[in-house]
Amino acid sequence: MTRMLREVDQRTMLAGHNRLELLLFRLSTRQRFGINVFKVQEVIHCPTLTRIPGSSPVVQGVAKLRGRTITVMDLSLAIGGPPLEDYDQCFVIVTEYNRRVQGFLVGSVERIVNLNWEAVMPPPRGVADGCYMTAVTQVDDELVEIIDVEKVLKEVMGDNEVISDGIIDESIDHGGRTVMVVDDSSVARNQIRRVLEQLQVDSMLCNDGHEALQRLRDMADAGQPVTERIAMVISDVEMPKMDGYTLTASIRRDPDLEGLHVLLHSSLSGVFNEAMVKRVGANRFLAKYEPDELATIVQEQLKTHRPGAVA
């Protein structure tokens, strides 16, 4: 398993080409699941776990790993399934999300597959709001569910969505400007929306880069001054249909949209994100999610953004 992930840093070359790699795994049934390889630090056999009194039932304990202590969660239990059994035969996928490292206990780990984001689709319509899928795809004619990890972490670990005192600048004139928010995770979209609401800024929510680009083009085709109405675009990086890098590059190639200020945010970590920000022409990158930092960036843009000017 270590050999499988040894060259993960080289896989960052996929970023910006609307491609991703998924690590496939199973929980307690034959259903296949996937997680973006860029989120994975390593995969290990389940180590000895130390229980934490009073913790969530999903948390199976903590483990010492390379000098640090990580929380290990039963991913099957976290998404409403039966608890995993026989931990000695299970694996832990060690991941970094939102600047936190944690482990997800899974039944088995299969292999890594290379896909185009266009082959990754939103969950089927009619799926309950309480589901834990952020997207689906097919591998070997078999459905693969991509789990909304932000939703899992929020439910298990909690989250802070309140801007601290002293951060909000009441003197800023919002001028009816809107911030477009693009993210395939409903939890992540709503986290950003709630920050904007505290700033009294309107938001336009999109599920993926394809939808965002279409809505921007529709505005431009209707004769609306897009760069005057939209103060900035806040976009996730990894999304079905069209990723954030491809969305940004498409915006920069479009004469009607090229002046938009684009902030890319991601639960992924690593220097490669900063390099890709420059390559595709985004204005800034933020490792999500921290309300005060996001609020400060949005307010800075509202102060400098002037209708009719290049963002």
N, C-alpha and C positions, 0 to 999 in steps of 0.2 A: 504493500500500500504506500510505503514511503517513496518507493521508486515511481509509483504512478504520479505522485505530486511533486517530484523532485524538480521538474522543469517548469513549474507553474509560473515563475516570473517571465519566462519566454512567451507564455500564452497571452501576455498583455498586448502583443502585436495584433490580436484580434480586435481590440478596442478601436473604434472608429471605422470599422468595416462592416458594421451592422451584424456582427457575428458574436456568438458566445459559446462557451463550453459548459456543459452540465455534468456534475457528478451524480450518477444514478444510484439510488439506494432503495431499500424496502424497509418497511416497519414490521408489523406483525401479520400482514397479509401479502398476497401476491401483487398488490397494487404497487406500481413503480412511482417513485418520486424523484425530483431533481433539485439541485441547488447549484447556483452559479459558482464555478470553480474559483473565481476571483475572491469570493467570500471565505474560501476554505484555506486555513493555515496548514492543517495536517489531519490525517485520519489515523486513529490508533485503536487497538483493542481496548475494551473498557477497563480502566485502571481501578484500583481500590478506591471506593467512594466513602467519604465521611458524611454521615447524615447531619443536617442542620435542624435542630428543634424549632418548630413553629414556622418552617418554610412552606412554600406552596407544595401541594401534593405532586405537582409536575416536576419539581426539583428533587432529584434522586440523591443529591449530595454534592460535595466539592471534591476536587482532585488536585494533587500537586503535580504540576507539569512544567518542567524546565524552569524551576525557581519561582513559579507563580501559582496562585490558587485560582482555579476556574470553577464556575458553577456548571453542573451537568444536568440537563433536562431530558426527560423521557419525551421524545418528540411525538410519539404515537399518542400518549396521554394528553399532550398539549393541544392536539388537534381533535380531541374528542374520541379517540380510538381506545382500544384496550391497552393496558400497560404491557410493556415488553417483559419477557421472561428470560431467565437464564443469562444474566448479564455477562457471565464469563465468555459467552459466545457472541456477544454484541460488540458493536463498534461505537466509537465516539468521533463525530465530525467536529473538529475544533474550528470555530469560525470567529470572524471579527465583524460585528455590526455596530454602527453608530458609536465607534470608538470604544466598544466593550468586547472583550473576548469571552466566549462561552462555548460549552460543548453540548452537542445534541446527540443523545443516545438513539441509535438506530439498530434495526435487526441485522441487516447485511448491507454491504457496499459492493456495487458491481463494477462499473467502468466509467470513463469520461467520454462524452460524445460531443462532437463539434457541430453546431447548428447555425443557421441563419435566423436572425430575429424575426424575419418575415414568416418563418415556420412556427413561431411561438405565438399563440393566440390567447386573447382574454378568455376567462371562464365562460362556458356556454350561458346564454341568457336563461333566466329562470332559476339559476343556482342561488340558493339562499344567501342572504347577506351575511349570515354567520359562518359561511364556509371559509376555509383557510387556504384556498387556492388564489394565487395572484395571476396564474397563466397555466396553459396546457400546451402540450405538443405531442408528437408521435415519434416513437423510436421502435423500429422493427415491427411496425403495424400494431404497436401497443401504446395505449394512452399513458402519458407521463404527466403527473401533476406537479407544478412548481409551487411550493408552499410560500405563503405570505409570512415571512419570518418576522417582519416588523409587527404584524398583528400578534403573533405568538409572544414576542418579547414584551410587548406592551401589556398583555394580559398577565404574564407571569412576573415580570420584573417591575411593572409600573412605568410611568413616564411623567416628566415635568413639562407642562404645556403653558405655564404662566410666565410672562415676561417679568423680570425683576423690577423692583421700584427703582426709578431714576433712569431707566433705559429709554422710555417713550418720550419723544420730543413733541410736546403739544403744539409747538409753533409751526410745524411743517404744514404747508398747504398742499393737500392731496390733489386738489383740482379735478376731482372726478376720475382720476387715472386708475387703471386696473392692472393687477398683476396676474399674469397667466401662470398657473401651476400645472405641471405635467408629471404624472407619476402613476404607475400601474397599481400601486398599493393604495387601497382606500384609506388605510390607517395613515400612511405618510401624507396623502393629499389633505386629509382633515387636520393633521398636525400643523401643516403649513397654513391652512386656511384659518385655524384658530389664532395663530400668531398674527396674521393679517387683520383679523377681526379686532384684535386688541389694539392694533395701530389704526383702526377705522379705515382700512383700505379694502376695496372690493377685490374679489378674486374671480378668475375664470378657470374652472377646473377641467383638465383633459386627462384621459386614461392612458395615452401613449403618444409618442412623437408623431405618428401618422395623423391622429385626430387633431393634434395641436397645429401641425403645418396646414392641414385642410382648413381649419377655422381661421387661421391667419390669412390664408389665401382668399377665403371667402370674403373677409373684411376688405382686403385690398381690391378684389374684383368689384365689390359693391361701392368703391370709391371712398371708403373710409380711410382717414389718415392713421394707419396702424401704429406708427411710432409716436403719435400724439396720444392715442387712446391707451396703448399698452406701455406702462412705465418700465416693465421688465418681464422677462420670461424666467421662471424658476423651474428647471427640468431635472428629473432623475436621469441617471446615465443608462441603467440597464432596464429596458422595457420591451414588451412584445411589439411586433410589427416594425417599429422604428426606434432605435435607441437614441439616447440624448446627444451623442456625438454626431450622429447622422442628421438629426434634427437641426443642430447648431450649424453644421456645414451647409445644409439646405437653406437655412435662413440667410447665411452670409452670401450665398450665390444669387439670392433673389433681390433685385433692385428695390422692390417695394418693402422689403423686410430687413434689409442688411443693417439698418441702423438700430435694430432692437438690442437692448442690453440683455445678455444671456448669462444667468448664473446656473452652473451645473452643480448638482448636489448628489451625493451618493453615500450609501452605507459601506461601499468598498473603500479600502485604504491602499495607500501605496503612492510612490512618487510618480508612477506612470500616469496617474490622473492629471497631475499638473502639466505634464508634457502634452497630453492629449488636449487639454484646455487650450493651450497655445496653438496646437496644430489645426484644430477645427475652428478657431476664432471666437471661442467663448470669452467673456470678460472676466470670469472668476470661477473658482471651484470651492465648494464647501463640503466637508465631510459631515453629513447629517447625523444627528439632529440635535441642535442646541438652540432653544428659543431666543436667548439674549443675543447670540451672535447673528442669527438670522434676522432678528428685528433691527439690529444695528446696520446690517448690510442693506436691507430694504430702505431704511430711512436715509442712508447715505445716497442711494440712487434717487429717491424722491426729491432730495435737496438739489441734486445736480441735473436731474432730468428736466429739460425744458421742451414743451411742445414744439415740434418742427426742427429740433436740433438732433444731431446724431448722438445716440446714447453711448 
